[in-house]
């Protein structure tokens, strides 16, 4: 009976440990996304491509990246504010290889657009670093 009680008392701690690990991963992914977005904000497009996940690099060549991202972002003007609204940890996403992903939704305000939603999806690489694998703004 004492062993059963001990096991039951330890189960919530095991779950808490996993939740805590996910929280750490989500925070690292958010930090990586913010750093990457800062490169976009500063018009450091080549650097943002270099620091992006292979998923972006395989779809868009570096020479095309600047045109694609600048055409999307520059009309919005300078970033005024950006706040994380949500972040969700996933190990599977439709159309993407299995792995560790965090879908981060930001509420953003720009000089020429008061309210925008930026969705950034970092993926954890084999080296343990989080890199942006997807970016969408509306």
C-alpha positions as CSV (number, residue, x, y, z in Angstrom):
1,X,0.0,0.0,0.0
2,X,2.8,2.4,0.8
3,X,4.5,1.7,-2.5
4,X,1.2,2.4,-4.3
5,X,0.8,5.7,-2.4
6,X,4.4,6.7,-3.3
7,X,3.8,5.9,-7.0
8,X,0.6,7.9,-7.0
9,X,2.4,10.8,-5.3
10,X,5.2,10.8,-7.9
11,X,3.0,10.6,-11.0
12,X,2.1,14.3,-10.9
13,X,5.8,15.2,-10.6
14,X,6.6,13.2,-13.7
15,X,3.9,15.0,-15.6
16,X,5.2,18.4,-14.2
17,X,8.7,17.5,-15.4
18,X,7.5,16.9,-18.9
19,X,5.4,20.1,-18.9
20,X,8.5,22.0,-17.6
21,X,10.6,20.6,-20.3
22,X,8.1,21.7,-22.9
23,X,8.0,25.1,-21.4
24,X,11.8,25.4,-21.7
25,X,11.6,24.3,-25.3
26,X,8.8,26.7,-26.1
27,X,10.7,29.6,-24.5
28,X,13.9,28.7,-26.5
29,X,11.8,28.6,-29.7
30,X,10.2,32.0,-28.9
31,X,13.6,33.5,-28.3
32,X,14.9,32.1,-31.6
33,X,11.8,33.4,-33.4
34,X,12.2,36.9,-31.9
35,X,15.9,37.0,-32.9
36,X,14.9,36.0,-36.5
37,X,12.1,38.5,-36.6
38,X,14.6,41.2,-35.5
39,X,16.7,40.3,-38.5
40,X,13.7,40.8,-40.7
41,X,12.8,44.0,-39.0
42,X,16.3,45.3,-39.6
43,X,16.2,44.3,-43.3
44,X,19.0,41.7,-42.7
45,X,17.3,39.4,-45.2
46,X,20.4,37.4,-46.2
47,X,21.2,36.8,-42.5
48,X,17.6,35.8,-41.9
49,X,17.8,33.3,-44.7
50,X,21.1,31.9,-43.5
51,X,19.6,31.5,-40.0
52,X,16.4,29.9,-41.2
53,X,15.6,26.2,-41.1
54,X,16.5,24.1,-44.1
55,X,12.7,23.9,-44.8
56,X,12.8,27.6,-45.9
57,X,16.2,27.3,-47.6
58,X,15.0,24.3,-49.7
59,X,11.9,26.2,-50.9
60,X,13.3,29.7,-51.5
61,X,16.8,30.4,-52.8
62,X,18.7,33.1,-51.0
63,X,18.6,35.4,-54.0
64,X,14.8,35.2,-54.1
65,X,14.3,35.4,-50.4
66,X,15.0,39.2,-50.2
67,X,12.4,40.0,-52.8
68,X,9.8,37.7,-51.2
69,X,10.2,38.9,-47.7
70,X,10.8,42.6,-48.4
71,X,7.7,42.6,-50.6
72,X,5.7,41.3,-47.7
73,X,7.2,43.3,-44.9
74,X,8.4,46.7,-46.2
75,X,4.9,48.0,-47.1
76,X,4.0,47.6,-43.4
77,X,6.7,49.9,-42.2
78,X,8.7,49.9,-39.0
79,X,7.7,47.5,-36.3
80,X,6.0,49.3,-33.4
81,X,5.1,46.4,-31.1
82,X,5.1,42.6,-31.1
83,X,3.5,40.4,-28.4
84,X,3.3,36.6,-28.1
85,X,-0.3,35.6,-28.1
86,X,0.1,31.9,-28.0
87,X,2.7,29.1,-28.5
88,X,2.0,25.5,-29.1
89,X,4.5,22.6,-29.0
90,X,4.0,19.9,-31.7
91,X,5.9,16.8,-32.9
92,X,3.9,16.4,-36.0
93,X,2.6,19.0,-38.5
94,X,0.7,18.4,-41.8
95,X,3.1,18.3,-44.7
96,X,6.2,18.5,-42.6
97,X,8.6,15.8,-41.4
98,X,8.2,14.7,-37.8
99,X,10.2,16.7,-35.3
100,X,9.9,19.3,-32.6
101,X,8.0,22.4,-33.6
102,X,6.5,25.4,-31.8
103,X,3.8,27.4,-33.5
104,X,4.0,31.0,-32.2
105,X,1.4,33.6,-32.8
106,X,2.4,37.2,-32.4
107,X,0.1,40.2,-32.3
108,X,2.0,42.9,-34.1
109,X,1.7,46.6,-34.8
110,X,3.6,48.4,-37.6
111,X,3.8,52.0,-38.7
112,X,1.5,51.4,-41.7
113,X,-0.6,48.5,-40.2
114,X,-1.9,48.9,-36.7
115,X,-2.9,45.3,-36.3
116,X,-1.3,42.2,-37.8
117,X,-0.9,38.6,-36.9
118,X,2.5,37.0,-37.4
119,X,2.7,33.2,-37.2
120,X,6.3,31.9,-36.8
121,X,7.1,28.2,-36.7
122,X,10.6,27.3,-35.4
123,X,11.8,23.7,-35.7
124,X,14.4,22.2,-33.4
125,X,17.4,21.0,-35.5
126,X,19.6,18.0,-34.9
127,X,22.1,20.3,-33.3
128,X,19.5,21.3,-30.7
129,X,19.1,24.8,-32.1
130,X,15.7,26.3,-33.0
131,X,15.4,27.8,-36.5
132,X,12.4,29.3,-38.2
133,X,10.8,26.8,-40.6
134,X,7.7,28.9,-41.4
135,X,6.6,32.5,-41.4
136,X,3.2,33.9,-42.2
137,X,1.7,37.4,-41.7
138,X,-1.8,38.6,-42.2
